Amino acid sequence: MSAAAAQEAIDCLLELLGWELSKSDEKREPFSDVFVSSGVQINFTRMQERIVLLENKPGRVEAIEKQVAGLLESQPKTMNFKVALSLRGKVAFSEGQTHCRLTAFVARRLSEWASYMGPRRITEDLEFGLRFAVSHLKSAGPRKVRPRSNEAPAIVFTDGACEDFTSIGEVLFLPGGVPEVSGCTLREADIEDWRCKADQKQVIGQAEIFPVLIAKLTWANELAGRRVIFFADNESAKIALIRAYSPVLASLKLSLECSAWDFQNDCSSWYARVPTICNVADATSRMELSDFLRELRARVVTLVFPSGKKPAEVLK
């Protein structure tokens, strides 16, 4: 049946049922592989691949960007509860067409902002969140809706250590493959921005999240497009990764980078806690290979770091 015939049949059926149909071009658009409904653009052009694409209607993200720019360029940088509520609704709805997680913390902060009647000065973490939300919404491609894969998940163990120096380790297990490991010590220059106090020495919270990001970058080809179970032996790091949120700005940025990587690479990550004694990445974070990994003939691989950062010493 042609699209025109299908349209005519539906119109006749609805009229027989007593419905009054709008005949305007704005309301009665023809059949199309791409159309807008309730502010969401739905794309069926990849149905042969069993994929439906969802994204924001044209102009929505640009309107949010303009509103945020106006707030952050004003002097002083303030926002009242009405603007906070309006912006929260727009950001939350727009993110729903992409990943549904990356701007959750921004929506939470805007909800808190709206609990005060008068205007308030925009804080550093809220400004970061608003800029991040705009950047994500502008660069995010469409959300892909597809059937769940039956492929066995990959398993990744990660660990961080802060003793005489800060170091990280990762171990990857793929179904039917040889385990792969990586580890390194970190340069002081690369962890300086993790410290929120001048005299702070421990950065273990960030050191436990960072190896998750390194694992995703290092094994990007192996993890993209599949389910992955990450095991860490730090509860606060696990919670930050699950929620894509932390009250500590440095940890928040790292957890968002991890979640953003998942979205960009169509990866479904699951985070769980493992006792330190059972964490096979514990030795690699201390620049060693355990007897267990040696028996499995684990292969040491080259790390991939974020742009602008590099390891001080790598596991060999």
MIKE-264245 format. One record per residue (C-alpha): x, y, z; residue in three letters. Coordinates in steps of 0.001 Angstrom, whole numbers, plus 500000, padded with zeros to 6 digits. Example, Ala and Ser with C-alpha at 12.3 -4.5 7.8 and 13.67 -1.06 7.14 Angstrom:
<recs>
+--------+--------+--------+-----+
|   east |  north |     up |  aa |
+--------+--------+--------+-----+
| 512300 | 495500 | 507800 | ALA |
| 513670 | 498940 | 507140 | SER |
+--------+--------+--------+-----+
</recs>
This chain:
<recs>
+--------+--------+--------+-----+
|   east |  north |     up |  aa |
+--------+--------+--------+-----+
| 500000 | 500000 | 500000 | MET |
| 501340 | 503464 | 499095 | SER |
| 501729 | 506209 | 501679 | ALA |
| 498962 | 508259 | 500016 | ALA |
| 496546 | 505303 | 500064 | ALA |
| 497378 | 504587 | 503689 | ALA |
| 496755 | 508221 | 504623 | GLN |
| 493393 | 508189 | 502830 | GLU |
| 492359 | 504938 | 504536 | ALA |
| 493212 | 506299 | 507996 | ILE |
| 491357 | 509560 | 507301 | ASP |
| 488259 | 507642 | 506198 | CYS |
| 488365 | 505394 | 509261 | LEU |
| 488666 | 508312 | 511687 | LEU |
| 485856 | 510207 | 509958 | GLU |
| 483594 | 507132 | 510136 | LEU |
| 484313 | 507032 | 513864 | LEU |
| 483194 | 510634 | 514192 | GLY |
| 486563 | 512337 | 514601 | TRP |
| 487055 | 515830 | 513186 | GLU |
| 490406 | 515991 | 511367 | LEU |
| 492444 | 519116 | 510778 | SER |
| 493234 | 519504 | 507082 | LYS |
| 495923 | 522203 | 507523 | SER |
| 499402 | 521511 | 506156 | ASP |
| 500878 | 522162 | 509610 | GLU |
| 498745 | 519503 | 511318 | LYS |
| 498235 | 516983 | 508519 | ARG |
| 501756 | 516268 | 507308 | GLU |
| 502351 | 513397 | 504850 | PRO |
| 503952 | 510079 | 505789 | PHE |
| 507703 | 510406 | 506299 | SER |
| 510684 | 508401 | 507542 | ASP |
| 511629 | 511397 | 509709 | VAL |
| 509033 | 513399 | 511645 | PHE |
| 508595 | 515493 | 514816 | VAL |
| 506158 | 514499 | 517545 | SER |
| 505795 | 516324 | 520889 | SER |
| 509169 | 518013 | 520511 | GLY |
| 511042 | 514817 | 519565 | VAL |
| 512381 | 514052 | 516081 | GLN |
| 511867 | 510364 | 515264 | ILE |
| 513916 | 508808 | 512477 | ASN |
| 513070 | 505459 | 510844 | PHE |
| 515659 | 505611 | 508052 | THR |
| 517734 | 502826 | 509677 | ARG |
| 514907 | 500378 | 510332 | MET |
| 516594 | 497733 | 508169 | GLN |
| 519363 | 497722 | 510797 | GLU |
| 516672 | 497442 | 513504 | ARG |
| 517557 | 500917 | 514801 | ILE |
| 515241 | 503853 | 515558 | VAL |
| 516888 | 507245 | 516098 | LEU |
| 515523 | 509814 | 518580 | LEU |
| 516763 | 513391 | 518877 | GLU |
| 515591 | 516873 | 519795 | ASN |
| 513567 | 518830 | 517306 | LYS |
| 515538 | 521480 | 515384 | PRO |
| 516047 | 524680 | 517360 | GLY |
| 515467 | 523315 | 520866 | ARG |
| 519126 | 522979 | 521883 | VAL |
| 520002 | 526339 | 520311 | GLU |
| 517320 | 527989 | 522479 | ALA |
| 518804 | 526413 | 525642 | ILE |
| 522303 | 527530 | 524625 | GLU |
| 521095 | 531114 | 524159 | LYS |
| 519379 | 531159 | 527557 | GLN |
| 522427 | 529717 | 529373 | VAL |
| 524773 | 532170 | 527612 | ALA |
| 522596 | 535059 | 528759 | GLY |
| 522785 | 533885 | 532365 | LEU |
| 526532 | 533290 | 532419 | LEU |
| 527431 | 536480 | 530597 | GLU |
| 525378 | 538702 | 532891 | SER |
| 527025 | 540641 | 535722 | GLN |
| 526570 | 539587 | 538424 | PRO |
| 525869 | 535959 | 537467 | LYS |
| 522557 | 535330 | 539212 | THR |
| 519448 | 533219 | 538642 | MET |
| 516019 | 533263 | 540290 | ASN |
| 513712 | 530332 | 540984 | PHE |
| 511478 | 530885 | 537939 | LYS |
| 514396 | 530739 | 535526 | VAL |
| 515824 | 527712 | 537369 | ALA |
| 512549 | 525792 | 537052 | LEU |
| 512151 | 526709 | 533383 | SER |
| 515713 | 525742 | 532541 | LEU |
| 515469 | 522505 | 534506 | ARG |
| 512443 | 521386 | 532487 | GLY |
| 514083 | 522239 | 529172 | LYS |
| 517397 | 520517 | 530005 | VAL |
| 515755 | 517392 | 531441 | ALA |
| 513456 | 516979 | 528435 | PHE |
| 516238 | 517565 | 525918 | SER |
| 518581 | 515098 | 527650 | GLU |
| 515801 | 512514 | 527559 | GLY |
| 516279 | 512258 | 523800 | GLN |
| 519981 | 511454 | 524201 | THR |
| 521485 | 509643 | 527180 | HIS |
| 519131 | 510515 | 530102 | CYS |
| 522057 | 510581 | 532584 | ARG |
| 524627 | 513193 | 531685 | LEU |
| 522651 | 516234 | 532807 | THR |
| 520814 | 514608 | 535719 | ALA |
| 523032 | 516395 | 538230 | PHE |
| 522317 | 519736 | 536527 | VAL |
| 518568 | 519134 | 536809 | ALA |
| 519043 | 518236 | 540483 | ARG |
| 520980 | 521435 | 541197 | ARG |
| 518405 | 523546 | 539346 | LEU |
| 515629 | 521952 | 541418 | SER |
| 517519 | 522886 | 544586 | GLU |
| 517985 | 526403 | 543198 | TRP |
| 514239 | 526754 | 542701 | ALA |
| 513596 | 526140 | 546422 | SER |
| 514763 | 529743 | 547141 | TYR |
| 512479 | 532535 | 546025 | MET |
| 514976 | 535303 | 545378 | GLY |
| 517856 | 535500 | 542884 | PRO |
| 521102 | 533785 | 543916 | ARG |
| 524656 | 533959 | 542618 | ARG |
| 525530 | 531065 | 540270 | ILE |
| 528128 | 528832 | 541924 | THR |
| 531178 | 527282 | 540277 | GLU |
| 529686 | 523769 | 540138 | ASP |
| 526385 | 525021 | 538680 | LEU |
| 528209 | 527063 | 536040 | GLU |
| 530263 | 524011 | 535127 | PHE |
| 527073 | 521945 | 534939 | GLY |
| 525271 | 524421 | 532688 | LEU |
| 528236 | 524685 | 530318 | ARG |
| 528601 | 520909 | 530290 | PHE |
| 524884 | 520427 | 529559 | ALA |
| 525009 | 522786 | 526572 | VAL |
| 528202 | 521192 | 525257 | SER |
| 526731 | 517690 | 525560 | HIS |
| 523393 | 518566 | 523956 | LEU |
| 525140 | 520303 | 521043 | LYS |
| 527534 | 517442 | 520329 | SER |
| 525261 | 514504 | 521156 | ALA |
| 524112 | 512509 | 518193 | GLY |
| 520700 | 510844 | 518163 | PRO |
| 519775 | 508226 | 520718 | ARG |
| 519710 | 504734 | 519190 | LYS |
| 516857 | 502434 | 520174 | VAL |
| 517578 | 498818 | 519242 | ARG |
| 516941 | 495262 | 520463 | PRO |
| 519062 | 494125 | 523412 | ARG |
| 522182 | 492206 | 522442 | SER |
| 522635 | 488597 | 523601 | ASN |
| 526427 | 488919 | 523454 | GLU |
| 528194 | 488023 | 526710 | ALA |
| 529424 | 491115 | 528598 | PRO |
| 533051 | 492116 | 528968 | ALA |
| 534464 | 492173 | 532524 | ILE |
| 536805 | 494935 | 533714 | VAL |
| 538504 | 495203 | 537113 | PHE |
| 539973 | 498575 | 538107 | THR |
| 541913 | 499908 | 541077 | ASP |
| 543658 | 503051 | 542282 | GLY |
| 546341 | 503458 | 544926 | ALA |
| 547658 | 506514 | 546785 | CYS |
| 550704 | 505746 | 548914 | GLU |
| 554164 | 507100 | 548096 | ASP |
| 552742 | 507933 | 544664 | PHE |
| 549390 | 507727 | 542895 | THR |
| 548910 | 504791 | 540540 | SER |
| 546128 | 502939 | 538723 | ILE |
| 545562 | 499479 | 537238 | GLY |
| 543035 | 497789 | 534938 | GLU |
| 542328 | 494205 | 533856 | VAL |
| 540064 | 493219 | 530937 | LEU |
| 538413 | 489816 | 530489 | PHE |
| 536693 | 489144 | 527165 | LEU |
| 534724 | 485921 | 526568 | PRO |
| 537113 | 483354 | 525114 | GLY |
| 540084 | 485734 | 525061 | GLY |
| 543360 | 486157 | 526915 | VAL |
| 543156 | 488695 | 529793 | PRO |
| 544737 | 492066 | 529081 | GLU |
| 546181 | 494348 | 531754 | VAL |
| 547500 | 497873 | 532062 | SER |
| 548858 | 499992 | 534868 | GLY |
| 550839 | 503138 | 535503 | CYS |
| 551892 | 505770 | 537983 | THR |
| 550513 | 509272 | 537542 | LEU |
| 552382 | 512536 | 537245 | ARG |
| 551805 | 515115 | 539990 | GLU |
| 550932 | 517698 | 537348 | ALA |
| 548039 | 515532 | 536125 | ASP |
| 546453 | 515037 | 539542 | ILE |
| 546915 | 518583 | 540847 | GLU |
| 543421 | 519624 | 539734 | ASP |
| 541951 | 516735 | 541763 | TRP |
| 542874 | 518553 | 544975 | ARG |
| 540268 | 520976 | 546307 | CYS |
| 542433 | 522144 | 549222 | LYS |
| 545945 | 523577 | 549201 | ALA |
| 547254 | 521047 | 551744 | ASP |
| 545323 | 518020 | 550428 | GLN |
| 547514 | 514941 | 549935 | LYS |
| 545053 | 512083 | 549347 | GLN |
| 543184 | 511888 | 546029 | VAL |
| 542026 | 508291 | 546378 | ILE |
| 538428 | 509132 | 545412 | GLY |
| 539523 | 510373 | 542000 | GLN |
| 542230 | 507711 | 541676 | ALA |
| 539517 | 505034 | 541914 | GLU |
| 537358 | 506619 | 539186 | ILE |
| 540157 | 507555 | 536779 | PHE |
| 541143 | 503940 | 535876 | PRO |
| 537582 | 503310 | 534687 | VAL |
| 537996 | 506128 | 532173 | LEU |
| 541455 | 504829 | 531202 | ILE |
| 540039 | 501323 | 530656 | ALA |
| 537374 | 502712 | 528331 | LYS |
| 539920 | 504692 | 526339 | LEU |
| 542478 | 501871 | 526227 | THR |
| 540011 | 499166 | 525155 | TRP |
| 537705 | 501413 | 523142 | ALA |
| 537415 | 498966 | 520226 | ASN |
| 536669 | 496029 | 522529 | GLU |
| 534083 | 497811 | 524715 | LEU |
| 532200 | 499948 | 522188 | ALA |
| 528718 | 498726 | 521385 | GLY |
| 528550 | 496072 | 524110 | ARG |
| 527633 | 495513 | 527759 | ARG |
| 530483 | 495845 | 530271 | VAL |
| 530628 | 495016 | 533990 | ILE |
| 533123 | 497127 | 535928 | PHE |
| 534355 | 495973 | 539342 | PHE |
| 535972 | 498466 | 541746 | ALA |
| 536835 | 498101 | 545427 | ASP |
| 535840 | 501635 | 546436 | ASN |
| 532221 | 502319 | 547397 | GLU |
| 532233 | 506099 | 546822 | SER |
| 533731 | 505637 | 543349 | ALA |
| 531115 | 503014 | 542497 | LYS |
| 528270 | 505303 | 543588 | ILE |
| 529687 | 508295 | 541689 | ALA |
| 529925 | 506209 | 538508 | LEU |
| 526404 | 504813 | 538891 | ILE |
| 524849 | 508221 | 539538 | ARG |
| 527167 | 510150 | 537195 | ALA |
| 527375 | 512584 | 540089 | TYR |
| 529593 | 513515 | 543030 | SER |
| 529508 | 516530 | 545369 | PRO |
| 533287 | 516766 | 544801 | VAL |
| 533814 | 518681 | 541557 | LEU |
| 536920 | 516714 | 540487 | ALA |
| 535094 | 513387 | 540933 | SER |
| 532017 | 514789 | 539187 | LEU |
| 534060 | 515690 | 536103 | LYS |
| 535641 | 512223 | 535920 | LEU |
| 532346 | 510373 | 536341 | SER |
| 530749 | 512522 | 533638 | LEU |
| 533619 | 511759 | 531269 | GLU |
| 532975 | 508055 | 531835 | CYS |
| 529256 | 508423 | 531187 | SER |
| 529858 | 510607 | 528129 | ALA |
| 532163 | 507942 | 526686 | TRP |
| 529403 | 505359 | 527129 | ASP |
| 526953 | 507524 | 525232 | PHE |
| 529359 | 508298 | 522404 | GLN |
| 530349 | 504624 | 522018 | ASN |
| 526963 | 502976 | 522600 | ASP |
| 528316 | 501125 | 525647 | CYS |
| 526137 | 499832 | 528520 | SER |
| 528201 | 499967 | 531715 | SER |
| 527285 | 498246 | 534984 | TRP |
| 529266 | 499100 | 538130 | TYR |
| 529708 | 496796 | 541123 | ALA |
| 531801 | 496591 | 544293 | ARG |
| 534410 | 493871 | 544752 | VAL |
| 536429 | 493289 | 547981 | PRO |
| 540047 | 494396 | 547667 | THR |
| 541306 | 490860 | 548284 | ILE |
| 539280 | 489692 | 545249 | CYS |
| 540221 | 492595 | 542982 | ASN |
| 542615 | 491227 | 540349 | VAL |
| 543552 | 494818 | 539410 | ALA |
| 545009 | 495484 | 542868 | ASP |
| 548478 | 494228 | 541902 | ALA |
| 548527 | 496072 | 538575 | THR |
| 547741 | 499348 | 540354 | SER |
| 550956 | 498757 | 542314 | ARG |
| 552912 | 498135 | 539109 | MET |
| 553016 | 494349 | 539556 | GLU |
| 551542 | 491232 | 537935 | LEU |
| 549964 | 488760 | 540338 | SER |
| 550669 | 485017 | 540097 | ASP |
| 547039 | 484547 | 539075 | PHE |
| 547427 | 486820 | 536038 | LEU |
| 550753 | 485236 | 535135 | ARG |
| 549131 | 481797 | 535134 | GLU |
| 546461 | 483117 | 532771 | LEU |
| 549244 | 484523 | 530549 | ARG |
| 547754 | 487986 | 530769 | ALA |
| 549027 | 490400 | 528137 | ARG |
| 550232 | 493894 | 529099 | VAL |
| 548883 | 496539 | 526722 | VAL |
| 549727 | 500174 | 526046 | THR |
| 547607 | 502696 | 527931 | LEU |
| 545548 | 505380 | 526209 | VAL |
| 545311 | 508621 | 528191 | PHE |
| 543024 | 511644 | 527772 | PRO |
| 544417 | 514484 | 525695 | SER |
| 547016 | 516518 | 527574 | GLY |
| 547831 | 513822 | 530126 | LYS |
| 550394 | 511019 | 530140 | LYS |
| 551645 | 508389 | 532615 | PRO |
| 554828 | 508814 | 534624 | ALA |
| 555737 | 505110 | 534465 | GLU |
| 553868 | 502194 | 532881 | VAL |
| 553516 | 498535 | 533796 | LEU |
| 555772 | 496280 | 531704 | LYS |
+--------+--------+--------+-----+
</recs>
